[in-house]
Amino acid sequence: MSYILTDADKAAAQTLGDDERFNHFVNKVSQHEELWILTDEHGCMMLTSDDEEDCIPVWPHADYAKEWAVDDWSQCKPEAITLKVWQARWVPGMEDDELLVAVFPTPDASGVLVEPRELQDAFARKKKLGRHN
């Protein structure tokens, strides 16, 4: 259920601060009920934070993910995950594996790292508010 992402909207979102991009991500994923990861033949792309924490980067649209598919990840392709599947399968699995979520990182690697449950709670709060800004 992806949305049309204009160049102007894309540029504007990428200039947001980390917390604003996190909120933008939660809004878009709540509205369109899907998020994007990068995968290759080995599975999901993972990153290691500066604090040596393993995390899975996620984006609100395939075009943002594509910008990361360069250099070491040039073989990766964006893959959509429905919000329902994310919450039912990915969150518990990431918790079991002690992985974090890198929410909407930019090409300069800036982003917000959160526990999977924290992101799920943000979606729940958004749903409770019933707004899609």
TORKEZA-86064 format. One record per atom (N, C-alpha, C, O): residue number from 0; residue in three letters; atom name; x, y, z. Coordinates in Angstrom, 1 decimal. Layout:
BEGIN
> NUM	ala	CA	X	Y	Z
...
END
This chain:
BEGIN
> 0	met	N	0.8	-1.2	0.0
> 0	met	CA	0.0	0.0	0.0
> 0	met	C	0.9	1.3	0.0
> 0	met	O	0.6	2.2	0.7
> 1	ser	N	2.0	1.2	-0.8
> 1	ser	CA	2.9	2.3	-0.8
> 1	ser	C	2.3	3.6	-1.3
> 1	ser	O	1.4	3.5	-2.1
> 2	tyr	N	2.9	4.7	-0.9
> 2	tyr	CA	2.4	6.0	-1.4
> 2	tyr	C	3.4	6.6	-2.4
> 2	tyr	O	4.5	6.1	-2.5
> 3	ile	N	2.9	7.6	-3.1
> 3	ile	CA	3.8	8.4	-4.0
> 3	ile	C	4.7	9.3	-3.2
> 3	ile	O	4.2	10.1	-2.4
> 4	leu	N	6.0	9.2	-3.5
> 4	leu	CA	7.0	10.0	-2.8
> 4	leu	C	7.6	10.9	-3.8
> 4	leu	O	8.3	10.5	-4.7
> 5	thr	N	7.3	12.2	-3.7
> 5	thr	CA	7.9	13.2	-4.6
> 5	thr	C	9.3	13.5	-4.2
> 5	thr	O	9.7	13.3	-3.0
> 6	asp	N	10.1	14.0	-5.1
> 6	asp	CA	11.5	14.4	-4.8
> 6	asp	C	11.5	15.5	-3.7
> 6	asp	O	12.3	15.5	-2.8
> 7	ala	N	10.5	16.4	-3.8
> 7	ala	CA	10.4	17.5	-2.7
> 7	ala	C	10.1	16.9	-1.4
> 7	ala	O	10.7	17.3	-0.4
> 8	asp	N	9.1	16.0	-1.3
> 8	asp	CA	8.8	15.4	0.0
> 8	asp	C	10.0	14.6	0.5
> 8	asp	O	10.2	14.6	1.7
> 9	lys	N	10.7	13.9	-0.3
> 9	lys	CA	11.8	13.1	0.1
> 9	lys	C	12.9	14.0	0.6
> 9	lys	O	13.5	13.7	1.7
> 10	ala	N	13.2	15.0	-0.1
> 10	ala	CA	14.3	16.0	0.4
> 10	ala	C	13.9	16.6	1.7
> 10	ala	O	14.7	16.7	2.6
> 11	ala	N	12.6	17.0	1.8
> 11	ala	CA	12.2	17.6	3.1
> 11	ala	C	12.3	16.6	4.3
> 11	ala	O	12.7	17.0	5.3
> 12	ala	N	11.9	15.4	4.1
> 12	ala	CA	11.9	14.4	5.2
> 12	ala	C	13.4	14.1	5.6
> 12	ala	O	13.6	13.9	6.8
> 13	gln	N	14.3	14.2	4.6
> 13	gln	CA	15.7	13.9	4.9
> 13	gln	C	16.4	15.0	5.6
> 13	gln	O	17.5	14.8	6.2
> 14	thr	N	15.8	16.2	5.6
> 14	thr	CA	16.4	17.3	6.4
> 14	thr	C	15.9	17.4	7.8
> 14	thr	O	16.3	18.2	8.6
> 15	leu	N	14.9	16.6	8.1
> 15	leu	CA	14.3	16.6	9.5
> 15	leu	C	15.4	16.1	10.5
> 15	leu	O	16.2	15.3	10.1
> 16	gly	N	15.3	16.6	11.7
> 16	gly	CA	16.1	16.0	12.8
> 16	gly	C	15.7	14.6	13.1
> 16	gly	O	14.7	14.1	12.6
> 17	asp	N	16.5	13.9	13.8
> 17	asp	CA	16.3	12.5	14.1
> 17	asp	C	14.9	12.2	14.7
> 17	asp	O	14.2	11.3	14.3
> 18	asp	N	14.6	13.0	15.7
> 18	asp	CA	13.3	12.8	16.4
> 18	asp	C	12.1	13.1	15.5
> 18	asp	O	11.1	12.4	15.5
> 19	glu	N	12.2	14.1	14.7
> 19	glu	CA	11.2	14.5	13.7
> 19	glu	C	11.0	13.4	12.6
> 19	glu	O	9.9	13.1	12.2
> 20	arg	N	12.2	12.8	12.2
> 20	arg	CA	12.1	11.7	11.2
> 20	arg	C	11.5	10.5	11.8
> 20	arg	O	10.7	9.8	11.2
> 21	phe	N	11.8	10.3	13.1
> 21	phe	CA	11.1	9.1	13.8
> 21	phe	C	9.6	9.3	13.8
> 21	phe	O	8.9	8.4	13.4
> 22	asn	N	9.1	10.5	14.1
> 22	asn	CA	7.7	10.8	14.1
> 22	asn	C	7.1	10.7	12.7
> 22	asn	O	6.0	10.2	12.6
> 23	his	N	7.8	11.2	11.7
> 23	his	CA	7.4	11.1	10.3
> 23	his	C	7.3	9.6	10.0
> 23	his	O	6.3	9.2	9.3
> 24	phe	N	8.2	8.8	10.4
> 24	phe	CA	8.2	7.3	10.1
> 24	phe	C	7.0	6.7	10.7
> 24	phe	O	6.2	6.0	10.0
> 25	val	N	6.7	7.0	12.0
> 25	val	CA	5.6	6.4	12.7
> 25	val	C	4.3	6.9	12.0
> 25	val	O	3.4	6.0	11.8
> 26	asn	N	4.2	8.1	11.6
> 26	asn	CA	3.0	8.6	10.9
> 26	asn	C	2.7	7.9	9.6
> 26	asn	O	1.6	7.4	9.3
> 27	lys	N	3.8	7.8	8.8
> 27	lys	CA	3.6	7.2	7.4
> 27	lys	C	3.3	5.7	7.5
> 27	lys	O	2.5	5.2	6.8
> 28	val	N	4.1	5.0	8.4
> 28	val	CA	3.8	3.6	8.5
> 28	val	C	2.5	3.3	9.1
> 28	val	O	1.8	2.4	8.7
> 29	ser	N	2.0	4.1	10.1
> 29	ser	CA	0.7	3.9	10.6
> 29	ser	C	-0.4	4.2	9.5
> 29	ser	O	-1.4	3.5	9.5
> 30	gln	N	-0.2	5.1	8.7
> 30	gln	CA	-1.1	5.5	7.7
> 30	gln	C	-1.2	4.4	6.6
> 30	gln	O	-2.3	4.0	6.1
> 31	his	N	0.0	4.0	6.1
> 31	his	CA	0.1	3.1	5.0
> 31	his	C	0.2	1.6	5.3
> 31	his	O	0.2	0.7	4.5
> 32	glu	N	0.4	1.3	6.6
> 32	glu	CA	0.5	0.0	7.2
> 32	glu	C	1.6	-0.9	6.6
> 32	glu	O	1.4	-2.1	6.4
> 33	glu	N	2.7	-0.3	6.2
> 33	glu	CA	3.9	-1.0	5.8
> 33	glu	C	5.1	-0.2	6.1
> 33	glu	O	5.1	1.0	6.1
> 34	leu	N	6.2	-1.0	6.2
> 34	leu	CA	7.5	-0.4	6.4
> 34	leu	C	8.5	-1.2	5.5
> 34	leu	O	8.1	-2.2	5.0
> 35	trp	N	9.7	-0.6	5.3
> 35	trp	CA	10.6	-1.2	4.4
> 35	trp	C	12.0	-1.5	5.0
> 35	trp	O	12.5	-0.8	5.9
> 36	ile	N	12.5	-2.7	4.6
> 36	ile	CA	13.8	-3.1	5.0
> 36	ile	C	14.6	-3.3	3.7
> 36	ile	O	14.1	-3.2	2.6
> 37	leu	N	15.9	-3.6	3.9
> 37	leu	CA	16.7	-4.0	2.7
> 37	leu	C	17.1	-5.5	2.9
> 37	leu	O	17.5	-5.9	4.0
> 38	thr	N	17.0	-6.3	1.9
> 38	thr	CA	17.4	-7.7	1.9
> 38	thr	C	18.3	-8.1	0.8
> 38	thr	O	18.2	-7.4	-0.3
> 39	asp	N	19.0	-9.1	1.0
> 39	asp	CA	19.7	-9.7	-0.1
> 39	asp	C	19.6	-11.3	0.0
> 39	asp	O	18.7	-11.7	0.7
> 40	glu	N	20.4	-12.0	-0.7
> 40	glu	CA	20.2	-13.5	-0.7
> 40	glu	C	20.5	-14.1	0.7
> 40	glu	O	20.1	-15.2	1.0
> 41	his	N	21.1	-13.3	1.6
> 41	his	CA	21.4	-13.8	2.9
> 41	his	C	20.4	-13.4	4.0
> 41	his	O	20.4	-13.8	5.1
> 42	gly	N	19.5	-12.5	3.6
> 42	gly	CA	18.4	-12.0	4.5
> 42	gly	C	18.4	-10.5	4.7
> 42	gly	O	18.8	-9.8	3.8
> 43	cys	N	18.0	-10.1	5.8
> 43	cys	CA	17.8	-8.7	6.1
> 43	cys	C	19.1	-8.0	6.4
> 43	cys	O	20.0	-8.6	7.1
> 44	met	N	19.3	-6.8	5.9
> 44	met	CA	20.5	-6.0	6.1
> 44	met	C	20.5	-5.6	7.6
> 44	met	O	19.4	-5.2	8.1
> 45	met	N	21.6	-5.7	8.2
> 45	met	CA	21.8	-5.2	9.6
> 45	met	C	22.9	-4.3	9.7
> 45	met	O	23.9	-4.3	8.9
> 46	leu	N	22.9	-3.4	10.7
> 46	leu	CA	23.9	-2.5	11.0
> 46	leu	C	24.4	-2.7	12.4
> 46	leu	O	23.7	-3.3	13.3
> 47	thr	N	25.6	-2.2	12.7
> 47	thr	CA	26.1	-2.2	14.1
> 47	thr	C	26.3	-0.7	14.4
> 47	thr	O	27.0	0.0	13.7
> 48	ser	N	25.7	-0.3	15.6
> 48	ser	CA	25.8	1.0	16.0
> 48	ser	C	27.2	1.4	16.5
> 48	ser	O	28.1	0.5	16.7
> 49	asp	N	27.5	2.6	16.8
> 49	asp	CA	28.7	3.1	17.4
> 49	asp	C	29.0	2.4	18.7
> 49	asp	O	30.1	2.2	19.2
> 50	asp	N	27.9	2.0	19.4
> 50	asp	CA	28.0	1.3	20.7
> 50	asp	C	28.0	-0.2	20.6
> 50	asp	O	27.8	-0.9	21.5
> 51	glu	N	28.3	-0.7	19.3
> 51	glu	CA	28.4	-2.1	19.0
> 51	glu	C	27.0	-2.9	19.3
> 51	glu	O	27.0	-4.0	19.6
> 52	glu	N	25.9	-2.2	19.0
> 52	glu	CA	24.6	-2.8	19.1
> 52	glu	C	24.1	-3.1	17.7
> 52	glu	O	24.2	-2.3	16.8
> 53	asp	N	23.7	-4.4	17.6
> 53	asp	CA	23.1	-4.8	16.3
> 53	asp	C	21.7	-4.3	16.1
> 53	asp	O	20.9	-4.3	17.0
> 54	cys	N	21.5	-3.8	14.9
> 54	cys	CA	20.1	-3.2	14.6
> 54	cys	C	19.7	-3.4	13.2
> 54	cys	O	20.5	-3.7	12.3
> 55	ile	N	18.4	-3.4	13.0
> 55	ile	CA	17.8	-3.5	11.6
> 55	ile	C	17.3	-2.1	11.2
> 55	ile	O	16.4	-1.6	11.9
> 56	pro	N	17.8	-1.6	10.1
> 56	pro	CA	17.3	-0.3	9.7
> 56	pro	C	15.9	-0.5	9.0
> 56	pro	O	15.7	-1.4	8.2
> 57	val	N	15.0	0.5	9.2
> 57	val	CA	13.7	0.5	8.6
> 57	val	C	13.4	1.9	8.1
> 57	val	O	13.8	2.9	8.6
> 58	trp	N	12.6	1.9	7.0
> 58	trp	CA	12.2	3.2	6.4
> 58	trp	C	10.7	3.2	6.0
> 58	trp	O	10.1	2.1	6.0
> 59	pro	N	10.1	4.4	5.9
> 59	pro	CA	8.7	4.4	5.6
> 59	pro	C	8.4	4.3	4.1
> 59	pro	O	7.2	4.1	3.7
> 60	his	N	9.4	4.2	3.2
> 60	his	CA	9.2	4.1	1.8
> 60	his	C	10.4	3.4	1.1
> 60	his	O	11.5	3.6	1.6
> 61	ala	N	10.1	2.7	0.1
> 61	ala	CA	11.2	2.0	-0.6
> 61	ala	C	12.3	2.9	-1.1
> 61	ala	O	13.5	2.5	-1.2
> 62	asp	N	11.9	4.1	-1.6
> 62	asp	CA	12.9	5.0	-2.1
> 62	asp	C	14.0	5.4	-1.1
> 62	asp	O	15.1	5.6	-1.5
> 63	tyr	N	13.6	5.5	0.1
> 63	tyr	CA	14.6	5.8	1.2
> 63	tyr	C	15.5	4.7	1.4
> 63	tyr	O	16.8	4.8	1.5
> 64	ala	N	15.0	3.5	1.4
> 64	ala	CA	15.8	2.3	1.5
> 64	ala	C	16.8	2.1	0.4
> 64	ala	O	17.9	1.7	0.6
> 65	lys	N	16.3	2.4	-0.8
> 65	lys	CA	17.2	2.3	-2.0
> 65	lys	C	18.4	3.1	-1.9
> 65	lys	O	19.5	2.7	-2.4
> 66	glu	N	18.4	4.2	-1.2
> 66	glu	CA	19.5	5.1	-1.1
> 66	glu	C	20.6	4.4	-0.3
> 66	glu	O	21.8	4.8	-0.4
> 67	trp	N	20.3	3.4	0.5
> 67	trp	CA	21.3	2.7	1.3
> 67	trp	C	21.9	1.5	0.5
> 67	trp	O	22.9	1.0	0.9
> 68	ala	N	21.2	1.2	-0.6
> 68	ala	CA	21.7	0.0	-1.4
> 68	ala	C	22.9	0.3	-2.3
> 68	ala	O	22.8	0.2	-3.5
> 69	val	N	24.0	0.7	-1.7
> 69	val	CA	25.2	1.1	-2.4
> 69	val	C	26.4	0.4	-1.7
> 69	val	O	26.2	-0.1	-0.6
> 70	asp	N	27.5	0.4	-2.3
> 70	asp	CA	28.7	-0.1	-1.8
> 70	asp	C	28.5	-1.5	-1.3
> 70	asp	O	28.2	-2.4	-2.1
> 71	asp	N	28.8	-1.8	0.0
> 71	asp	CA	28.7	-3.1	0.6
> 71	asp	C	27.2	-3.7	0.4
> 71	asp	O	27.1	-4.9	0.5
> 72	trp	N	26.3	-2.8	0.3
> 72	trp	CA	24.9	-3.3	0.2
> 72	trp	C	24.2	-3.1	-1.2
> 72	trp	O	23.0	-3.1	-1.3
> 73	ser	N	25.1	-3.0	-2.2
> 73	ser	CA	24.6	-2.8	-3.5
> 73	ser	C	23.7	-3.9	-4.1
> 73	ser	O	23.0	-3.7	-5.0
> 74	gln	N	23.9	-5.1	-3.5
> 74	gln	CA	23.0	-6.2	-3.9
> 74	gln	C	21.7	-6.3	-3.2
> 74	gln	O	20.8	-7.1	-3.5
> 75	cys	N	21.5	-5.4	-2.3
> 75	cys	CA	20.2	-5.4	-1.5
> 75	cys	C	19.1	-4.7	-2.2
> 75	cys	O	19.3	-3.8	-3.0
> 76	lys	N	17.9	-5.2	-2.0
> 76	lys	CA	16.7	-4.7	-2.6
> 76	lys	C	15.7	-4.3	-1.4
> 76	lys	O	15.6	-5.0	-0.4
> 77	pro	N	14.9	-3.3	-1.6
> 77	pro	CA	13.9	-2.9	-0.6
> 77	pro	C	12.8	-4.0	-0.6
> 77	pro	O	12.4	-4.5	-1.6
> 78	glu	N	12.4	-4.3	0.6
> 78	glu	CA	11.3	-5.3	0.8
> 78	glu	C	10.3	-4.7	1.8
> 78	glu	O	10.7	-4.3	2.9
> 79	ala	N	9.0	-4.8	1.4
> 79	ala	CA	8.0	-4.3	2.3
> 79	ala	C	7.6	-5.3	3.3
> 79	ala	O	7.6	-6.5	3.0
> 80	ile	N	7.3	-4.8	4.5
> 80	ile	CA	6.7	-5.7	5.5
> 80	ile	C	5.5	-5.0	6.0
> 80	ile	O	5.5	-3.8	6.4
> 81	thr	N	4.4	-5.7	6.1
> 81	thr	CA	3.2	-5.1	6.6
> 81	thr	C	3.3	-4.8	8.1
> 81	thr	O	4.1	-5.5	8.8
> 82	leu	N	2.7	-3.8	8.5
> 82	leu	CA	2.7	-3.4	9.9
> 82	leu	C	2.3	-4.6	10.8
> 82	leu	O	2.8	-4.8	11.9
> 83	lys	N	1.3	-5.3	10.3
> 83	lys	CA	0.7	-6.4	11.1
> 83	lys	C	1.8	-7.5	11.3
> 83	lys	O	2.0	-8.0	12.3
> 84	val	N	2.5	-7.8	10.2
> 84	val	CA	3.5	-8.9	10.2
> 84	val	C	4.7	-8.4	11.1
> 84	val	O	5.3	-9.1	11.9
> 85	trp	N	5.0	-7.1	10.9
> 85	trp	CA	6.1	-6.5	11.8
> 85	trp	C	5.8	-6.7	13.2
> 85	trp	O	6.7	-7.2	14.0
> 86	gln	N	4.6	-6.4	13.6
> 86	gln	CA	4.2	-6.4	15.1
> 86	gln	C	4.1	-7.9	15.5
> 86	gln	O	4.5	-8.2	16.7
> 87	ala	N	3.6	-8.8	14.7
> 87	ala	CA	3.4	-10.1	15.1
> 87	ala	C	4.6	-11.0	15.1
> 87	ala	O	4.8	-11.9	16.0
> 88	arg	N	5.5	-10.8	14.1
> 88	arg	CA	6.7	-11.6	14.0
> 88	arg	C	8.0	-11.0	14.2
> 88	arg	O	8.8	-11.5	15.0
> 89	trp	N	8.2	-9.8	13.7
> 89	trp	CA	9.5	-9.2	13.8
> 89	trp	C	9.8	-8.7	15.2
> 89	trp	O	10.9	-8.9	15.7
> 90	val	N	8.8	-8.0	15.8
> 90	val	CA	9.1	-7.4	17.2
> 90	val	C	9.5	-8.6	18.1
> 90	val	O	10.5	-8.4	18.8
> 91	pro	N	8.7	-9.6	18.3
> 91	pro	CA	9.1	-10.7	19.2
> 91	pro	C	10.5	-11.3	18.8
> 91	pro	O	11.3	-11.6	19.6
> 92	gly	N	10.7	-11.5	17.5
> 92	gly	CA	11.9	-12.1	17.0
> 92	gly	C	13.1	-11.2	17.3
> 92	gly	O	14.2	-11.7	17.7
> 93	met	N	13.0	-9.9	17.1
> 93	met	CA	14.1	-9.0	17.4
> 93	met	C	14.3	-8.9	18.9
> 93	met	O	15.5	-8.8	19.3
> 94	glu	N	13.3	-9.0	19.7
> 94	glu	CA	13.5	-9.0	21.1
> 94	glu	C	14.3	-10.2	21.6
> 94	glu	O	15.2	-10.1	22.4
> 95	asp	N	13.9	-11.4	21.0
> 95	asp	CA	14.6	-12.6	21.4
> 95	asp	C	16.0	-12.6	21.0
> 95	asp	O	16.9	-13.1	21.7
> 96	asp	N	16.3	-11.9	19.8
> 96	asp	CA	17.7	-11.8	19.3
> 96	asp	C	18.4	-10.6	19.8
> 96	asp	O	19.6	-10.4	19.5
> 97	glu	N	17.8	-9.8	20.7
> 97	glu	CA	18.4	-8.6	21.3
> 97	glu	C	18.9	-7.6	20.2
> 97	glu	O	20.0	-7.1	20.3
> 98	leu	N	18.0	-7.4	19.3
> 98	leu	CA	18.3	-6.4	18.2
> 98	leu	C	17.5	-5.2	18.4
> 98	leu	O	16.5	-5.2	19.0
> 99	leu	N	18.1	-4.1	18.0
> 99	leu	CA	17.5	-2.8	18.0
> 99	leu	C	16.9	-2.4	16.6
> 99	leu	O	17.2	-3.1	15.7
> 100	val	N	16.1	-1.4	16.6
> 100	val	CA	15.6	-0.9	15.3
> 100	val	C	16.3	0.5	15.0
> 100	val	O	16.2	1.3	15.9
> 101	ala	N	16.8	0.6	13.9
> 101	ala	CA	17.4	1.9	13.4
> 101	ala	C	16.3	2.5	12.6
> 101	ala	O	16.1	2.2	11.4
> 102	val	N	15.6	3.5	13.2
> 102	val	CA	14.4	4.1	12.5
> 102	val	C	14.8	5.2	11.6
> 102	val	O	15.3	6.2	12.0
> 103	phe	N	14.5	5.0	10.3
> 103	phe	CA	14.6	6.0	9.2
> 103	phe	C	16.0	6.6	9.2
> 103	phe	O	16.1	7.8	9.3
> 104	pro	N	17.0	5.8	9.1
> 104	pro	CA	18.4	6.4	9.0
> 104	pro	C	18.5	7.1	7.7
> 104	pro	O	18.0	6.7	6.7
> 105	thr	N	19.3	8.2	7.7
> 105	thr	CA	19.6	8.9	6.5
> 105	thr	C	20.9	8.3	5.9
> 105	thr	O	21.7	7.6	6.6
> 106	pro	N	21.3	8.7	4.7
> 106	pro	CA	22.5	8.2	4.1
> 106	pro	C	23.8	8.5	4.9
> 106	pro	O	24.8	7.8	4.8
> 107	asp	N	23.7	9.5	5.7
> 107	asp	CA	24.9	9.9	6.6
> 107	asp	C	24.9	9.1	7.9
> 107	asp	O	25.6	9.3	8.8
> 108	ala	N	24.0	8.1	8.0
> 108	ala	CA	23.8	7.1	9.1
> 108	ala	C	23.2	7.7	10.3
> 108	ala	O	23.1	7.0	11.3
> 109	ser	N	22.6	8.9	10.2
> 109	ser	CA	21.9	9.5	11.3
> 109	ser	C	20.5	8.8	11.4
> 109	ser	O	19.9	8.5	10.4
> 110	gly	N	20.1	8.5	12.7
> 110	gly	CA	18.8	7.9	12.9
> 110	gly	C	18.6	7.6	14.4
> 110	gly	O	19.5	7.9	15.2
> 111	val	N	17.4	7.2	14.7
> 111	val	CA	17.1	6.9	16.1
> 111	val	C	17.1	5.4	16.3
> 111	val	O	16.5	4.6	15.6
> 112	leu	N	17.9	4.9	17.3
> 112	leu	CA	17.9	3.5	17.7
> 112	leu	C	16.9	3.3	18.9
> 112	leu	O	17.0	4.0	19.9
> 113	val	N	16.0	2.4	18.7
> 113	val	CA	15.0	2.1	19.7
> 113	val	C	14.9	0.5	19.9
> 113	val	O	15.2	-0.2	19.0
> 114	glu	N	14.4	0.2	21.0
> 114	glu	CA	14.0	-1.2	21.2
> 114	glu	C	12.8	-1.5	20.4
> 114	glu	O	12.0	-0.6	20.2
> 115	pro	N	12.6	-2.7	19.9
> 115	pro	CA	11.5	-3.0	19.0
> 115	pro	C	10.1	-2.7	19.7
> 115	pro	O	9.2	-2.2	19.1
> 116	arg	N	10.1	-3.0	21.0
> 116	arg	CA	8.8	-2.7	21.8
> 116	arg	C	8.5	-1.2	21.8
> 116	arg	O	7.4	-0.8	21.8
> 117	glu	N	9.6	-0.4	21.9
> 117	glu	CA	9.4	1.1	21.9
> 117	glu	C	8.7	1.6	20.6
> 117	glu	O	7.9	2.4	20.6
> 118	leu	N	9.2	1.0	19.5
> 118	leu	CA	8.6	1.3	18.2
> 118	leu	C	7.1	0.9	18.2
> 118	leu	O	6.3	1.6	17.7
> 119	gln	N	6.9	-0.4	18.6
> 119	gln	CA	5.5	-0.9	18.6
> 119	gln	C	4.6	0.0	19.5
> 119	gln	O	3.5	0.2	19.2
> 120	asp	N	5.2	0.5	20.6
> 120	asp	CA	4.4	1.4	21.5
> 120	asp	C	4.1	2.7	20.8
> 120	asp	O	3.0	3.2	21.0
> 121	ala	N	5.0	3.2	20.0
> 121	ala	CA	4.8	4.4	19.2
> 121	ala	C	3.6	4.2	18.2
> 121	ala	O	2.8	5.1	18.1
> 122	phe	N	3.6	3.0	17.6
> 122	phe	CA	2.5	2.8	16.7
> 122	phe	C	1.2	2.7	17.4
> 122	phe	O	0.2	3.1	16.9
> 123	ala	N	1.2	2.0	18.6
> 123	ala	CA	0.0	1.9	19.4
> 123	ala	C	-0.5	3.3	19.8
> 123	ala	O	-1.7	3.5	19.8
> 124	arg	N	0.4	4.2	20.2
> 124	arg	CA	-0.1	5.5	20.6
> 124	arg	C	-0.7	6.2	19.4
> 124	arg	O	-1.7	6.9	19.6
> 125	lys	N	0.0	6.1	18.3
> 125	lys	CA	-0.6	6.7	17.1
> 125	lys	C	-2.0	6.2	16.7
> 125	lys	O	-2.8	7.0	16.4
> 126	lys	N	-2.1	4.9	16.8
> 126	lys	CA	-3.4	4.3	16.5
> 126	lys	C	-4.5	4.8	17.5
> 126	lys	O	-5.6	5.1	17.2
> 127	lys	N	-4.1	4.9	18.8
> 127	lys	CA	-5.0	5.4	19.8
> 127	lys	C	-5.5	6.8	19.5
> 127	lys	O	-6.6	7.1	19.8
> 128	leu	N	-4.5	7.6	19.1
> 128	leu	CA	-4.9	9.0	18.7
> 128	leu	C	-5.8	9.1	17.5
> 128	leu	O	-6.5	10.0	17.3
> 129	gly	N	-5.6	8.1	16.6
> 129	gly	CA	-6.5	8.0	15.5
> 129	gly	C	-6.2	9.0	14.4
> 129	gly	O	-7.0	9.3	13.6
> 130	arg	N	-5.0	9.6	14.5
> 130	arg	CA	-4.6	10.6	13.5
> 130	arg	C	-3.5	10.1	12.6
> 130	arg	O	-2.6	9.3	13.1
> 131	his	N	-3.4	10.5	11.4
> 131	his	CA	-2.3	10.2	10.5
> 131	his	C	-1.8	11.5	9.9
> 131	his	O	-2.3	12.0	8.8
> 132	asn	N	-0.9	12.2	10.6
> 132	asn	CA	-0.4	13.5	10.2
> 132	asn	C	0.7	13.3	9.1
> 132	asn	O	1.2	14.3	8.6
END
